């Protein structure tokens, strides 16, 4: 909720598209934006989902889909803050075994959380591009997801308290791991399970045209209905930032798509992966991810 002075509280990480917005927002504008200092920004997701801690917040797309499935009073804005191709995140320890995707069946794979968005994309890649049966993998998890109501499926179990994916993989206690920013950079034993992750990502995109969305933006239902002008202004500032050349690309591909039309195909793919992986219990439509007042943004 906005406070008594009607300041709009925002939780937003630092990316090329967001830094100019955070730097240039002023209290004299229609929507007065106060940016919370949250590092890493993932710490904002749970309080936003569970108690509406902010008016506007960055949000992992899987967390948002689960929130929508449970009718949480937050709604998506059609703008991507962070996306990356995830083929490189699936790793094994070459000292113990050099695995390829199908070799993961019957093995133990460590993941920070079963519902982590990076993990969702990696599993989706394994299933859709390499024919891996995800149900034949023992998923070892280290954290709960952001949504209190969600329970991981039966083939996901909890690791011993105090451990993490990297140390168990380095010790050979698990066969593989899915890691993004938490991948140790100084251990040459950790190699990608996909032999040519960059090439396969490029070929996969050429075939399916899917942008692997990680983080988008949500706004509280209260703010949307009470101050739609502030929501639109915030969205317009992100659009202007990208138009000024502050968007991001990977291998020449725009990874900050904006607007429902630009996002629809990728969001449909996210929904299908989440359904297959038992992250949501029904097939959501893209249009129902948006409030009536946010659905029109970016058209």
DRENTIBA-806880 format. One line per 8 residues: number of its first residue (from 1); for each residue x, y, z of N, C-alpha, C. Coordinates in nm, 2 decimals. Atoms other than C-alpha are relative to their C-alpha. Example, Ala and Ser with C-alpha at 12.3 -4.5 7.8 and 13.67 -1.06 7.14 Angstrom:
2
1	0.09 -0.12 0.00 1.23 -0.45 0.78 0.09 0.12 0.00; -0.09 -0.11 0.00 1.37 -0.11 0.71 -0.08 0.11 0.08;
end
This chain:
299
1	0.08 -0.12 0.00 0.00 0.00 0.00 0.09 0.13 0.00; -0.07 -0.12 -0.01 0.11 0.35 -0.06 -0.02 0.06 0.14; 0.01 -0.06 -0.13 0.18 0.55 0.26 -0.08 0.12 0.00; 0.09 -0.12 -0.01 0.00 0.86 0.39 0.03 0.11 -0.10; -0.04 -0.11 0.09 0.20 1.09 0.17 -0.02 -0.04 -0.15; 0.03 0.05 0.13 0.10 0.88 -0.13 0.12 -0.02 -0.09; -0.12 0.04 0.07 0.45 0.80 -0.22 -0.01 -0.15 -0.05; 0.01 0.14 0.06 0.47 0.49 -0.45 0.13 -0.07 0.03;
9	-0.11 0.07 -0.04 0.70 0.24 -0.30 0.04 -0.11 -0.10; -0.04 0.08 0.11 0.90 0.05 -0.56 0.12 -0.09 0.04; -0.11 0.09 -0.02 1.13 -0.26 -0.54 0.05 -0.04 -0.14; -0.05 0.02 0.14 1.35 -0.27 -0.85 0.15 -0.02 0.00; -0.14 0.02 0.01 1.69 -0.41 -0.93 0.07 0.09 -0.10; -0.07 -0.09 0.09 1.96 -0.24 -1.13 0.04 -0.08 -0.13; -0.02 0.05 0.13 1.96 -0.32 -1.50 0.02 0.11 -0.10; -0.01 -0.12 0.10 2.04 -0.11 -1.81 -0.13 0.07 -0.02;
17	0.12 -0.06 0.02 1.67 -0.05 -1.85 -0.06 0.08 0.12; 0.05 -0.06 -0.12 1.60 0.04 -1.49 0.08 0.11 0.06; -0.09 -0.10 -0.07 1.90 0.25 -1.38 -0.04 0.14 -0.03; 0.04 -0.14 0.03 1.79 0.56 -1.57 -0.13 0.04 0.07; 0.13 -0.03 -0.06 1.44 0.53 -1.43 0.02 0.03 0.15; -0.02 -0.02 -0.14 1.56 0.50 -1.07 0.08 0.14 0.02; -0.08 -0.12 -0.01 1.80 0.79 -1.13 -0.08 0.13 -0.02; 0.07 -0.12 0.04 1.56 1.03 -1.29 -0.14 0.02 0.06;
25	0.13 -0.02 -0.06 1.24 0.97 -1.09 0.00 0.11 0.10; 0.00 -0.11 -0.09 1.14 1.28 -0.90 -0.13 0.01 0.07; 0.12 -0.01 -0.08 0.89 1.36 -0.63 -0.10 0.10 -0.06; 0.10 -0.10 0.06 0.73 1.64 -0.85 -0.08 -0.06 -0.11; 0.07 0.06 0.11 0.60 1.39 -1.11 -0.14 -0.04 0.05; 0.14 0.04 -0.03 0.24 1.26 -1.12 0.01 -0.11 0.10; -0.01 0.11 -0.10 0.35 0.94 -0.94 0.14 0.02 0.07; -0.13 -0.02 -0.07 0.61 1.00 -0.67 0.06 -0.13 0.05;
33	-0.05 0.13 -0.01 0.83 0.70 -0.67 0.12 -0.01 0.10; -0.11 0.02 -0.10 1.05 0.59 -0.37 0.05 -0.14 -0.03; -0.06 0.13 0.03 1.29 0.31 -0.46 0.07 -0.06 0.12; -0.06 0.07 -0.12 1.37 0.06 -0.18 0.13 -0.05 -0.04; -0.14 0.05 0.02 1.73 -0.04 -0.14 0.00 -0.15 0.04; 0.01 0.14 -0.02 1.70 -0.42 -0.17 0.10 -0.08 -0.08; -0.10 0.08 0.07 2.00 -0.64 -0.26 0.02 -0.13 0.07; 0.05 0.01 0.14 1.96 -0.89 -0.40 -0.15 0.02 -0.01;
41	0.14 -0.04 0.01 1.63 -0.79 -0.54 -0.10 -0.12 0.02; 0.08 0.12 -0.03 1.50 -1.15 -0.50 -0.06 0.00 0.14; 0.05 -0.01 -0.14 1.45 -1.06 -0.13 -0.13 0.07 0.00; 0.12 -0.08 0.00 1.16 -0.84 -0.24 -0.12 -0.09 -0.04; 0.11 0.07 0.06 0.96 -1.12 -0.40 -0.10 -0.06 0.11; 0.08 0.06 -0.10 0.84 -1.31 -0.09 -0.09 0.10 0.08; 0.09 -0.10 -0.07 0.72 -1.00 0.11 -0.11 0.06 -0.10; 0.10 -0.05 0.09 0.55 -0.87 -0.21 -0.12 -0.10 -0.02;
49	0.10 0.10 0.03 0.37 -1.20 -0.27 -0.09 -0.03 0.13; 0.07 0.04 -0.13 0.28 -1.27 0.10 -0.07 0.11 0.07; 0.06 -0.11 -0.07 0.19 -0.93 0.23 -0.01 0.13 -0.07; 0.01 -0.12 0.08 0.19 -0.68 -0.05 0.09 0.12 0.05; -0.09 -0.09 -0.07 0.50 -0.50 0.09 0.02 0.13 -0.08; -0.03 -0.11 0.09 0.54 -0.27 -0.21 -0.12 0.03 -0.09; 0.10 -0.04 0.10 0.32 -0.08 -0.46 0.03 -0.06 -0.14; -0.05 0.05 0.13 0.53 -0.18 -0.76 0.13 -0.08 0.04;
57	-0.12 0.08 -0.04 0.79 -0.46 -0.75 0.04 -0.08 -0.13; -0.05 0.10 0.09 1.01 -0.66 -0.98 -0.05 -0.14 0.05; 0.05 0.13 -0.04 0.90 -1.02 -0.98 0.04 -0.11 -0.10; -0.03 0.12 0.08 1.02 -1.36 -1.11 -0.13 -0.05 -0.06; 0.13 0.04 0.07 0.77 -1.49 -1.37 -0.06 -0.12 0.06; 0.06 0.12 -0.06 0.72 -1.83 -1.21 -0.07 0.04 0.13; 0.06 -0.05 -0.13 0.65 -1.66 -0.87 -0.13 0.07 -0.03; 0.12 -0.07 0.03 0.40 -1.44 -1.04 -0.11 -0.09 -0.05;
65	0.10 0.09 0.04 0.22 -1.72 -1.22 -0.06 -0.08 0.11; 0.06 0.06 -0.12 0.18 -1.90 -0.89 -0.09 0.09 0.08; 0.08 -0.09 -0.07 0.05 -1.59 -0.73 -0.13 0.02 -0.07; 0.12 -0.01 0.08 -0.20 -1.55 -1.01 -0.09 -0.12 0.02; 0.08 0.12 -0.02 -0.31 -1.91 -0.97 -0.07 0.00 0.13; 0.06 -0.01 -0.13 -0.39 -1.83 -0.61 -0.06 0.13 0.03; 0.08 -0.12 0.00 -0.56 -1.50 -0.69 0.06 0.10 0.10; -0.06 -0.10 -0.08 -0.31 -1.28 -0.50 -0.03 0.14 -0.07;
73	0.04 -0.13 0.05 -0.40 -0.91 -0.54 0.12 0.08 -0.06; -0.10 -0.07 0.08 -0.11 -0.82 -0.77 -0.02 -0.03 -0.14; 0.02 0.02 0.15 -0.10 -0.79 -1.15 0.12 0.04 -0.07; -0.12 -0.02 0.08 0.16 -0.80 -1.42 -0.01 0.12 -0.09; -0.01 -0.10 0.10 0.28 -0.51 -1.62 0.08 -0.06 -0.12; -0.06 0.06 0.12 0.39 -0.60 -1.98 0.14 0.05 -0.03; -0.13 -0.05 0.03 0.76 -0.52 -1.95 0.10 -0.10 0.06; -0.10 0.09 -0.05 1.06 -0.75 -1.91 0.12 0.07 0.04;
81	-0.12 -0.07 -0.05 1.35 -0.64 -1.69 0.12 -0.09 -0.02; -0.12 0.09 0.00 1.57 -0.95 -1.70 -0.04 -0.13 -0.08; 0.02 0.13 0.07 1.59 -1.25 -1.94 0.14 -0.05 -0.04; -0.13 0.05 0.05 1.88 -1.48 -2.04 -0.03 -0.14 -0.05; 0.01 0.14 0.05 1.93 -1.80 -2.23 0.07 -0.09 0.10; -0.03 0.08 -0.12 1.96 -2.08 -1.97 0.07 -0.13 -0.03; -0.07 0.13 0.03 2.14 -2.37 -2.15 0.12 -0.01 0.08; -0.13 0.01 -0.07 2.46 -2.28 -1.97 -0.01 -0.02 0.15;
89	0.01 0.01 -0.15 2.31 -2.31 -1.62 -0.01 -0.15 0.05; 0.00 0.14 -0.04 2.30 -2.70 -1.62 0.14 -0.05 0.00; -0.14 0.04 -0.01 2.63 -2.82 -1.49 0.02 -0.13 0.08; -0.04 0.12 -0.08 2.81 -3.13 -1.36 0.14 0.01 0.03; -0.13 0.00 -0.05 3.14 -3.21 -1.20 0.08 -0.10 -0.08; -0.08 0.09 0.09 3.39 -3.35 -1.46 0.09 -0.10 0.08; -0.08 0.09 -0.08 3.59 -3.51 -1.18 -0.07 -0.13 0.03; 0.09 0.11 -0.03 3.30 -3.75 -1.12 -0.07 -0.06 -0.12;
97	0.07 0.05 0.12 3.11 -3.78 -1.45 -0.03 0.11 -0.09; 0.03 -0.10 0.10 3.08 -3.59 -1.77 -0.14 -0.04 -0.06; 0.14 0.03 0.03 2.70 -3.60 -1.82 -0.05 0.08 -0.12; 0.07 -0.07 0.10 2.49 -3.51 -2.12 -0.15 -0.01 0.04; 0.13 -0.02 -0.06 2.12 -3.42 -2.09 -0.08 -0.13 0.03; 0.07 0.12 -0.03 1.97 -3.77 -2.12 0.06 -0.08 0.11; -0.07 0.07 -0.11 2.22 -3.90 -1.87 -0.06 0.04 0.14; 0.05 -0.05 -0.13 2.04 -3.69 -1.60 -0.12 -0.09 0.05;
105	0.11 0.09 -0.05 1.75 -3.94 -1.59 0.06 -0.11 0.09; -0.04 0.09 -0.10 1.78 -4.15 -1.28 0.11 0.06 0.09; -0.10 -0.07 -0.08 2.03 -3.90 -1.13 -0.06 0.10 0.10; 0.04 -0.10 -0.10 2.01 -3.64 -0.85 0.06 0.14 -0.05; -0.03 -0.14 0.04 2.01 -3.27 -0.96 -0.03 0.10 0.10; 0.02 -0.10 -0.10 2.05 -2.99 -0.71 -0.05 0.13 -0.06; 0.06 -0.12 0.04 1.84 -2.68 -0.75 -0.03 0.09 0.13; 0.03 -0.08 -0.12 1.81 -2.38 -0.51 -0.14 -0.02 0.05;
113	0.14 0.02 -0.03 1.43 -2.40 -0.52 -0.06 -0.07 -0.11; 0.07 0.06 0.11 1.20 -2.62 -0.72 -0.07 0.10 -0.09; 0.08 -0.09 0.08 1.00 -2.32 -0.83 0.09 0.12 -0.05; -0.08 -0.11 0.05 1.30 -2.09 -0.91 -0.01 0.01 -0.16; 0.03 -0.02 0.14 1.25 -1.94 -1.26 0.11 -0.05 -0.09; -0.11 0.06 0.07 1.60 -2.03 -1.38 -0.01 -0.15 -0.01; 0.02 0.15 0.00 1.53 -2.39 -1.29 -0.11 -0.04 -0.09; 0.11 0.02 0.09 1.20 -2.38 -1.46 0.04 0.00 -0.15;
121	-0.04 -0.01 0.14 1.36 -2.27 -1.79 0.10 -0.12 -0.03; -0.09 0.11 0.02 1.64 -2.53 -1.75 -0.07 -0.13 -0.02; 0.08 0.12 0.02 1.40 -2.81 -1.70 -0.08 0.00 -0.13; 0.07 -0.01 0.12 1.19 -2.69 -1.99 0.09 -0.03 -0.12; -0.10 0.03 0.10 1.50 -2.69 -2.21 0.03 -0.15 -0.01; -0.04 0.14 -0.01 1.59 -3.04 -2.10 -0.12 -0.09 -0.06; 0.11 0.08 0.05 1.24 -3.17 -2.18 -0.03 0.03 -0.14; 0.05 -0.04 0.14 1.15 -2.98 -2.50 0.11 -0.02 -0.10;
129	-0.10 0.01 0.10 1.49 -2.98 -2.67 0.09 -0.12 0.00; -0.08 0.11 -0.01 1.66 -3.29 -2.54 -0.07 -0.13 0.03; 0.09 0.12 -0.02 1.37 -3.53 -2.47 0.03 -0.06 0.14; -0.02 0.05 -0.13 1.46 -3.57 -2.10 -0.13 -0.01 0.08; 0.12 0.02 -0.08 1.19 -3.72 -1.88 0.03 0.06 0.14; -0.02 -0.07 -0.12 1.18 -3.48 -1.59 -0.04 -0.08 0.12; 0.05 0.08 -0.11 0.99 -3.73 -1.37 0.10 -0.10 0.04; -0.10 0.10 -0.03 1.29 -3.96 -1.38 0.12 0.06 0.07;
137	-0.11 -0.07 -0.07 1.51 -3.70 -1.21 -0.03 0.02 0.15; 0.01 -0.03 -0.14 1.56 -3.67 -0.83 0.04 0.14 0.02; -0.03 -0.14 -0.02 1.54 -3.30 -0.76 0.02 0.03 0.14; -0.04 -0.04 -0.14 1.72 -3.19 -0.45 0.00 0.15 0.02; 0.02 -0.15 -0.02 1.61 -2.85 -0.32 0.06 0.05 0.13; -0.06 -0.05 -0.11 1.76 -2.62 -0.07 -0.08 0.12 0.07; 0.08 -0.10 -0.05 1.50 -2.35 -0.02 -0.15 -0.02 -0.04; 0.14 0.00 0.04 1.12 -2.31 -0.02 -0.02 0.11 -0.11;
145	0.03 -0.10 0.09 0.96 -2.11 -0.29 -0.06 0.12 0.07; 0.05 -0.12 -0.06 0.82 -1.76 -0.24 -0.15 -0.01 0.04; 0.14 0.01 -0.03 0.45 -1.87 -0.23 -0.02 -0.10 0.11; 0.02 0.09 -0.11 0.35 -2.02 0.10 -0.09 -0.12 -0.03; 0.10 0.10 0.03 0.06 -2.22 -0.05 0.06 -0.11 -0.09; -0.05 0.10 0.10 0.28 -2.41 -0.30 0.08 -0.11 0.06; -0.08 0.12 -0.04 0.42 -2.76 -0.24 0.06 -0.06 -0.12; -0.07 0.06 0.11 0.68 -2.91 -0.47 -0.05 -0.15 -0.02;
153	0.05 0.14 0.03 0.60 -3.25 -0.64 0.08 -0.11 0.08; -0.05 0.11 -0.08 0.69 -3.59 -0.50 0.15 -0.03 -0.03; -0.14 0.03 0.04 1.02 -3.62 -0.69 0.09 0.12 0.03; -0.09 -0.10 -0.05 1.16 -3.31 -0.52 0.01 -0.02 0.15; -0.02 0.02 -0.14 1.31 -3.36 -0.18 0.10 0.11 0.06; -0.08 -0.10 -0.06 1.49 -3.13 0.07 0.14 -0.05 0.03; -0.14 0.03 -0.04 1.87 -3.13 0.11 0.02 0.02 0.15; -0.03 -0.02 -0.14 2.03 -3.15 0.45 0.02 0.15 0.03;
161	0.00 -0.14 -0.04 2.01 -2.82 0.64 0.15 0.05 0.00; -0.13 -0.06 0.00 2.31 -2.58 0.59 0.09 -0.03 -0.12; -0.07 0.03 0.12 2.42 -2.72 0.26 -0.04 0.09 -0.12; 0.04 -0.07 0.12 2.41 -2.56 -0.09 0.04 -0.08 -0.12; -0.02 0.08 0.12 2.41 -2.68 -0.45 0.15 -0.01 -0.04; -0.14 0.00 0.05 2.77 -2.57 -0.53 0.09 -0.09 0.08; -0.09 0.08 -0.07 2.94 -2.74 -0.24 -0.03 -0.15 -0.01; 0.03 0.14 0.01 2.75 -3.07 -0.28 0.04 -0.05 -0.14;
169	-0.05 0.04 0.14 2.83 -3.07 -0.66 0.15 -0.01 0.00; -0.14 0.00 0.00 3.19 -2.99 -0.59 0.06 -0.12 0.08; -0.04 0.12 -0.07 3.21 -3.28 -0.34 -0.05 -0.13 -0.06; 0.05 0.12 0.07 3.04 -3.52 -0.58 -0.11 -0.07 0.07; 0.12 0.06 -0.08 2.74 -3.57 -0.35 -0.13 0.01 -0.08; 0.11 0.00 0.09 2.50 -3.48 -0.63 0.06 -0.01 -0.14; -0.05 0.03 0.14 2.53 -3.56 -1.01 0.01 0.13 -0.08; 0.00 -0.12 0.08 2.45 -3.22 -1.15 -0.08 0.11 0.08;
177	0.07 -0.11 -0.07 2.31 -2.88 -1.05 -0.04 0.10 -0.11; 0.05 -0.11 0.09 2.12 -2.59 -1.21 0.03 0.13 0.08; -0.05 -0.12 -0.07 2.29 -2.26 -1.11 0.01 0.11 -0.10; -0.02 -0.12 0.08 2.27 -1.91 -1.25 0.11 0.08 0.06; -0.10 -0.09 -0.05 2.45 -1.63 -1.07 0.08 -0.06 0.12; -0.06 0.07 -0.11 2.54 -1.87 -0.79 0.11 -0.10 -0.04; -0.10 0.09 0.05 2.77 -2.08 -1.01 0.14 0.05 0.03; -0.14 -0.04 -0.03 3.13 -2.08 -0.88 0.08 0.03 -0.13;
185	-0.07 -0.04 0.12 3.34 -1.90 -1.13 0.15 -0.05 -0.01; -0.14 0.04 -0.01 3.68 -2.04 -1.02 0.02 -0.15 0.01; -0.02 0.15 -0.01 3.62 -2.42 -1.04 -0.01 -0.06 -0.14; 0.01 0.05 0.14 3.71 -2.56 -1.39 -0.06 -0.14 -0.01; 0.06 0.14 0.00 3.57 -2.90 -1.29 -0.15 0.01 -0.04; 0.14 -0.01 0.03 3.22 -2.76 -1.33 -0.02 0.03 -0.14; 0.02 -0.02 0.14 3.12 -2.80 -1.69 -0.14 -0.01 -0.04; 0.14 0.00 0.04 2.80 -2.76 -1.88 -0.04 -0.14 -0.05;
193	0.05 0.13 0.04 2.59 -3.07 -1.93 -0.03 0.01 -0.15; 0.02 -0.02 0.14 2.49 -2.93 -2.27 0.13 0.04 -0.07; -0.14 -0.01 0.06 2.80 -2.96 -2.49 0.03 0.14 -0.05; -0.02 -0.13 0.06 2.75 -2.63 -2.68 -0.12 0.09 0.04; 0.12 -0.07 -0.05 2.52 -2.42 -2.47 -0.03 0.13 -0.08; 0.03 -0.12 0.07 2.56 -2.10 -2.66 -0.05 -0.03 -0.14; 0.05 0.04 0.13 2.52 -2.26 -3.00 -0.14 -0.06 0.01; 0.13 0.06 -0.02 2.22 -2.47 -2.88 -0.11 0.11 0.03;
201	0.09 -0.11 -0.03 2.06 -2.16 -2.73 -0.04 0.08 -0.12; 0.02 -0.08 0.12 2.10 -1.97 -3.06 -0.09 -0.08 -0.10; 0.08 0.09 0.09 1.96 -2.27 -3.26 -0.14 -0.01 0.06; 0.13 0.01 -0.06 1.67 -2.31 -3.01 -0.08 0.12 -0.02; 0.08 -0.13 0.02 1.57 -1.94 -3.04 -0.04 0.01 -0.15; 0.04 0.00 0.14 1.58 -1.97 -3.42 -0.12 -0.08 -0.03; 0.11 0.10 0.02 1.34 -2.26 -3.40 -0.13 0.05 0.07; 0.12 -0.02 -0.08 1.10 -2.14 -3.13 -0.03 0.15 0.03;
209	0.02 -0.15 -0.02 1.14 -1.76 -3.10 -0.04 0.04 0.14; 0.04 -0.02 -0.14 1.10 -1.78 -2.72 0.11 0.08 0.07; -0.09 -0.08 -0.09 1.26 -1.51 -2.50 -0.01 -0.06 0.14; 0.01 0.07 -0.13 1.35 -1.69 -2.17 -0.01 0.11 0.12; 0.03 -0.10 -0.10 1.19 -1.43 -1.94 0.03 -0.04 0.14; -0.03 0.03 -0.14 1.32 -1.42 -1.58 -0.09 0.09 0.09; 0.07 -0.10 -0.08 1.19 -1.10 -1.42 -0.08 0.10 -0.08; 0.09 -0.11 0.05 0.90 -0.87 -1.50 -0.04 0.09 0.11;
217	0.04 -0.09 -0.10 0.71 -0.61 -1.30 -0.14 -0.02 0.03; 0.14 0.01 -0.05 0.40 -0.63 -1.09 -0.04 0.13 0.08; 0.05 -0.11 -0.08 0.18 -0.37 -0.93 -0.11 -0.05 0.09; 0.11 0.04 -0.08 -0.06 -0.40 -0.64 -0.14 0.04 -0.06; 0.13 -0.03 0.05 -0.43 -0.41 -0.72 -0.05 0.13 0.05; 0.04 -0.12 -0.06 -0.48 -0.13 -0.48 0.05 0.12 -0.08; -0.06 -0.11 0.08 -0.24 0.10 -0.67 -0.06 0.01 -0.14; 0.06 0.00 0.14 -0.38 0.00 -1.01 -0.13 0.06 0.00;
225	0.13 -0.05 0.00 -0.73 0.08 -0.91 -0.02 0.14 0.05; 0.01 -0.13 -0.06 -0.66 0.39 -0.70 0.08 0.10 -0.07; -0.09 -0.10 0.07 -0.38 0.55 -0.90 0.05 -0.06 -0.13; -0.05 0.05 0.13 -0.37 0.41 -1.25 0.09 0.09 -0.08; -0.10 -0.09 0.06 -0.19 0.73 -1.36 0.14 -0.03 0.04; -0.14 0.03 -0.05 0.11 0.64 -1.14 0.05 -0.13 -0.07; -0.05 0.13 0.07 0.12 0.28 -1.29 0.03 0.03 -0.14; -0.03 -0.03 0.14 0.10 0.41 -1.64 0.13 0.09 -0.01;
233	-0.12 -0.08 0.01 0.37 0.67 -1.57 0.12 -0.08 0.02; -0.11 0.09 -0.03 0.60 0.41 -1.42 0.03 -0.09 -0.13; -0.02 0.08 0.12 0.55 0.19 -1.73 0.06 0.08 -0.11; -0.05 -0.09 0.10 0.61 0.48 -1.96 0.14 0.04 0.02; -0.14 -0.03 -0.03 0.94 0.56 -1.79 0.09 -0.12 -0.04; -0.08 0.11 0.05 1.06 0.21 -1.86 0.00 -0.01 -0.15; 0.00 0.00 0.15 0.95 0.23 -2.22 0.09 0.11 -0.05; -0.09 -0.11 0.05 1.13 0.56 -2.26 0.15 -0.03 0.02;
241	-0.13 0.04 -0.03 1.44 0.42 -2.10 0.05 -0.10 -0.11; -0.04 0.10 0.11 1.45 0.13 -2.36 0.01 0.08 -0.13; 0.00 -0.07 0.12 1.37 0.37 -2.64 0.13 0.09 -0.01; -0.12 -0.09 -0.01 1.67 0.59 -2.53 0.13 -0.09 -0.02; -0.12 0.08 0.02 1.90 0.29 -2.59 0.05 -0.08 0.12; -0.04 0.06 -0.12 1.91 0.14 -2.24 -0.05 -0.14 0.01; 0.05 0.14 0.00 1.76 -0.20 -2.33 0.12 -0.09 -0.01; -0.10 0.10 0.01 1.96 -0.52 -2.33 -0.02 -0.10 -0.11;
249	0.01 0.11 0.11 2.04 -0.78 -2.60 0.10 -0.11 0.04; -0.09 0.11 -0.01 2.20 -1.12 -2.60 0.01 -0.06 -0.14; -0.03 0.04 0.14 2.36 -1.23 -2.93 -0.09 0.07 -0.09; 0.08 -0.08 0.09 2.17 -0.95 -3.09 -0.15 -0.01 0.02; 0.14 0.02 -0.03 1.84 -1.06 -2.95 -0.05 0.09 0.11; 0.06 -0.09 -0.10 1.62 -0.81 -2.77 -0.06 -0.08 0.12; 0.05 0.08 -0.11 1.57 -0.95 -2.42 -0.07 0.09 0.10; 0.09 -0.08 -0.08 1.36 -0.66 -2.28 -0.13 0.02 -0.08;
257	0.12 -0.02 0.07 1.04 -0.72 -2.48 -0.10 0.07 0.09; 0.10 -0.08 -0.07 0.76 -0.48 -2.39 -0.13 -0.01 -0.08; 0.14 0.01 0.06 0.38 -0.51 -2.46 -0.04 -0.14 -0.01; 0.06 0.13 0.00 0.15 -0.81 -2.46 0.03 -0.07 -0.13; -0.02 0.06 0.13 0.19 -0.88 -2.83 0.14 -0.06 -0.01; -0.14 0.04 0.00 0.57 -0.90 -2.79 0.03 -0.11 0.10; -0.02 0.09 -0.11 0.54 -1.11 -2.48 -0.08 -0.13 -0.01; 0.10 0.11 0.00 0.26 -1.35 -2.57 0.06 -0.13 -0.02;
265	-0.06 0.13 0.04 0.45 -1.63 -2.73 0.09 -0.06 0.12; -0.09 0.04 -0.11 0.71 -1.64 -2.45 -0.08 -0.03 0.12; 0.08 0.03 -0.12 0.45 -1.62 -2.18 -0.08 -0.13 -0.01; 0.07 0.12 0.02 0.25 -1.90 -2.33 0.10 -0.12 0.02; -0.10 0.10 -0.02 0.57 -2.11 -2.33 0.03 -0.02 0.15; -0.02 0.01 -0.14 0.63 -2.03 -1.96 -0.11 -0.07 0.06; 0.12 0.06 -0.05 0.27 -2.13 -1.88 0.01 -0.15 -0.02; 0.00 0.14 0.04 0.32 -2.47 -2.06 0.11 -0.07 0.08;
273	-0.11 0.06 -0.08 0.65 -2.54 -1.88 -0.05 -0.01 0.14; 0.04 0.00 -0.14 0.50 -2.45 -1.54 -0.11 -0.11 0.02; 0.10 0.10 -0.01 0.20 -2.68 -1.61 0.07 -0.14 0.00; -0.07 0.13 0.01 0.43 -2.97 -1.71 0.07 -0.03 0.12; -0.09 0.02 -0.12 0.65 -2.92 -1.41 -0.08 0.01 0.13; 0.08 -0.01 -0.12 0.36 -2.90 -1.16 0.02 0.12 0.08; -0.02 -0.13 -0.07 0.44 -2.54 -1.07 -0.14 0.07 0.01; 0.14 -0.05 -0.01 0.07 -2.44 -1.14 -0.09 -0.12 -0.03;
281	0.09 0.11 0.02 -0.23 -2.66 -1.14 -0.11 0.01 -0.10; 0.09 -0.02 0.11 -0.42 -2.52 -1.43 0.06 0.09 -0.10; -0.06 -0.08 0.11 -0.34 -2.36 -1.77 -0.06 0.14 0.01; 0.04 -0.14 0.00 -0.36 -1.98 -1.73 0.01 0.05 -0.14; -0.01 -0.06 0.13 -0.42 -1.77 -2.03 0.09 0.13 0.02; -0.08 -0.12 -0.01 -0.19 -1.48 -2.11 -0.08 0.12 0.04; 0.08 -0.11 -0.03 -0.47 -1.23 -2.09 -0.04 0.01 0.14; 0.04 -0.01 -0.14 -0.57 -1.32 -1.74 0.12 0.03 0.10;
289	-0.11 -0.04 -0.08 -0.22 -1.24 -1.62 0.00 0.15 0.03; 0.00 -0.15 -0.01 -0.31 -0.87 -1.65 -0.13 0.05 0.05; 0.12 -0.08 -0.04 -0.56 -0.64 -1.48 -0.05 0.07 -0.12; 0.06 -0.07 0.12 -0.80 -0.46 -1.72 0.08 0.13 -0.03; -0.07 -0.13 0.02 -0.60 -0.14 -1.66 0.15 -0.02 -0.04; -0.14 0.02 0.04 -0.25 -0.30 -1.72 0.00 -0.07 -0.14; 0.00 0.07 0.13 -0.36 -0.51 -2.02 0.02 0.09 -0.12; 0.00 -0.09 0.11 -0.38 -0.20 -2.24 0.14 0.07 -0.01;
297	-0.13 -0.07 0.00 -0.03 -0.08 -2.15 0.09 -0.06 -0.11; -0.09 0.05 0.10 0.21 -0.10 -2.44 -0.06 -0.04 -0.13; 0.07 0.04 0.13 -0.05 -0.17 -2.71 0.03 0.10 -0.11;
end
